[in-house]
Amino acid sequence: MSNAQQLFQQLQEQLKKSAKFGYAASLMAWDHKTYMPDGGADGRAEALAAVETESFKIFTSDSTGEILDKLSAVSSDLNSTQRLFYDRVKAMYGRQKKIPADFFESFSLIKSKAQTIWVLAKQSSDFKIFQSSLEEIYSFVRQLAEIQGYQESPYDALLPDYEPGMTTKQLKKIIKELDQLKVIVKTILEKSPKPNEHLVHGYFPEEEQKKLCLMALEAVGYDLKTGRLDRSEHPFTITVGPDDVRLTTNFRAWNWTPSFFATLHEAGHGMYDQGKDKLLKWLYQDSGYSLGIHESQSRMWENMVGRSLSFWKFFYPKFQNSFPYYSQIPLSDFYAAINLVKASPIRTQADEVTYNLHIMLRFEIEEALLNKKLEVKDLPSFWNQKMKEYFNIVPQNDAEGVLQDIHWSGGMVGYFPTYMLGNLYAAQLFEAAGKELPSMERDFENGNFKNLLGWLREKVHHFGLVEEAPRLIHRVTGREPSSEPWLEYIKNKFGQIYNLTFNPD
Amino acid sequence: MSNAQQLFQQLQEQLKKSAKFGYAASLMAWDHKTYMPDGGADGRAEALAAVETESFKIFTSDSTGEILDKLSAVSSDLNSTQRLFYDRVKAMYGRQKKIPADFFESFSLIKSKAQTIWVLAKQSSDFKIFQSSLEEIYSFVRQLAEIQGYQESPYDALLPDYEPGMTTKQLKKIIKELDQLKVIVKTILEKSPKPNEHLVHGYFPEEEQKKLCLMALEAVGYDLKTGRLDRSEHPFTITVGPDDVRLTTNFRAWNWTPSFFATLHEAGHGMYDQGKDKLLKWLYQDSGYSLGIHESQSRMWENMVGRSLSFWKFFYPKFQNSFPYYSQIPLSDFYAAINLVKASPIRTQADEVTYNLHIMLRFEIEEALLNKKLEVKDLPSFWNQKMKEYFNIVPQNDAEGVLQDIHWSGGMVGYFPTYMLGNLYAAQLFEAAGKELPSMERDFENGNFKNLLGWLREKVHHFGLVEEAPRLIHRVTGREPSSEPWLEYIKNKFGQIYNLTFNPD
């Protein structure tokens, strides 16, 4: 074995050591949100912190650094996928190693406290309760930006934790391209008649909903032999072992759509993780890879597949079987109802069309706060004014306004744009898949999702986790990340549903 | 704070560090047996080993040893419960520290392989497949006995992992006292008419069984805010955090008794752990404390409470509500049916009366193998001959004979006697409780188990985990551990059910 191969093997062994504790921590987090009795919370928090820290310590240890240094001299002897792997790990290590241990610890503490206060503030629907915590968070985030360093914008120093390879400049360019979305949204919202939104309301027993979710998981290709579907307050996907990727969803008896589409969304995340190359299975990291690509998979399966007419040509009969009420409802009405566009104050309840506007608002705020062009205390009024401008609605209170998301209380600044990028990447990848798989829509109608999944496995899943998004998107679609395929997709789909013709760009 | 108090606090902090990884490992083990998808097994085994080892390393580190050494000079300044705690930890540390790291690792590997082979052997019902593994296990166990050291019998070197303070001599004395059990069993088995065992057979939907189990848990006082009941192949109790003690059971639709009595059994274990003093909550150890006392709690709630007439005077109406079939069955017939005595080849299916005979057989074998008075290859014929002698039955095959239990494949030699001791301790403690709580039986009839639980909390649970069983039993009952209360209990209860009079001792 060559020196480079020996070193590469050492690197993998070192990462595996760290991952063992990382996966243990993930399982503890999963259990916390699914089955843990309330009494377990305090003890779990302490044990989880210890196990997480052990994983972090091993990953950022000098041993890791030494192996990486030695490898850098011979990295040209690695094959191309090993090289990709090495570059990503080196970047992750470089960023984590820069963080002084005492800063890491104080920031952890601040975040943990801020999350508790955010919950209180949201319950009382009073931003003032949270204000000083958020100020403190932003002070730490600014310090973090200085520690990581940047050339133009401090935002550039934060992005690599969530979307390595992306710049603030590029983000702004994309957002500019998306400006026409405001007109599209306005046009759709003013159009009538609208789809009948009450078609998704009724009484849908949890057991039946779960059966349908599992049926859909099986159909799209999520592997239940290396995964599970459980119930939690907020749906999520978590990888708790090299071959153990779990999904959760939540059930509301009066509306089946949240559980069903959340399941497909999480299945997209889950299949991405299940499709990782063997080389990546013991690489455990919760930051430093493209969340945008991850999100592209969840959004694709949730919306481009799961809310497509062709999917429902296949699935509607099964669905009608479980909920006989729908045997009276034509598929076209049903399809329109699950694609209703409606201004909502809440991001997580937003439809496909309006969703990106919620992200644009958050990006604008994050950048302004970071550059001190906006003060934390002015956030609620700024938020509400923008909501009026974008959606023509004003949140009834802070809970459904500026306090709705958990991210900032967790110190995550730079995360939101990956949701928007996920939508755009999804459309760009889906367009490319459609060109290479001409029978794709007919496949869906026949309940065959293997061709799309196989294509994604090969092009995206295998090494997606270690490739920067702009490079991956260019490799697979032949062009830079762009908002154009997504805008086209939206105009086509919703033009048909709403019987509208949008002007060409 | 005095020097002793400072050191004691340091000791607790050190143990807490170890316990954090210990609890993480327990959660991983719990998940393995409840919810983990099959694909997760390989990765879990590797991660679990790393997390367990971390806990072991911290516990057996020199830091722990130094604190213990320093404390030994000032231990007279500790209060009595602290002293009890210190003595137990010192004993645990002493034993674990003696084990050389390479021996620990090779033995772990041998055990892990032997368990896999045992599963195969049991599936094929062929002892020969397992024979050489068991020989290897016994060779390691003999080495372990030499490492730990002993005066008379190598068995004495192993017992402290499961029943500290107990000697082989004392065990033999107890077993000798139990010799009359063979006559009692014979008398009962020959008596007719027998209770109608088919009264427990039928169709009992899992959902209804689970409801009844939860109702019983609530009634006896197991705290579901710091616990759970899940389903697993073999019932067990596991503590996965300082305030998170979980039970499992299994359901068979054709017979409700295994799930129900296993739930009460595990509840006994669970309430013991839930009742630990705060001082003990971050003491995580899987060996070195009295398993006999632990088992006394499970057997007491399963049998002395759960299979008592007074319990069913309270619970039978609820039960009949769930399973209307029983509304036609008089309580006396029902009570006799759940207390049927029947020779079974399988220990875990044994009734209260015959159970200890299964243990006596295993103790005899363990000691003989350890002392090389019996060879592993002769085990099946020895086993079958003893079964004939004790129960007048011969197992149909090795799976329901010598291969039935997992313990030996896991290297656990010295464990079985704690089941028998658990039965005896339970009777001795229950007798004492009855004297101090004269209304106990009437309490049960009224669904009040608080007085018994409160008594056990105070006398047994708070510091039971750090006290040696002979000392605890003497403190609480005023006499040495003895088989006499249990024999009395058996003669009374089954004399009534079977309409028999047993000769006085």
Interface residues (C-beta under 8 A of the other chain):
Chain A: K16 K17 A19 K20 F21 Y23 A24 A25 L27 M28 D31 Y35 M36 P37 D38 G39 G40 D42 G43 R44 E46 A47 L48 A50 V51 E54 D223 L224 K225 T226 G227 R228 D230 V240 G241 P242 D243 D244 R246 K281
Chain B: K16 K17 A19 K20 F21 Y23 A24 A25 L27 M28 D31 Y35 M36 P37 D38 G39 G40 D42 G43 R44 E46 A47 L48 A50 V51 E54 D223 L224 K225 T226 G227 R228 D230 V240 G241 P242 D243 D244 R246 K281
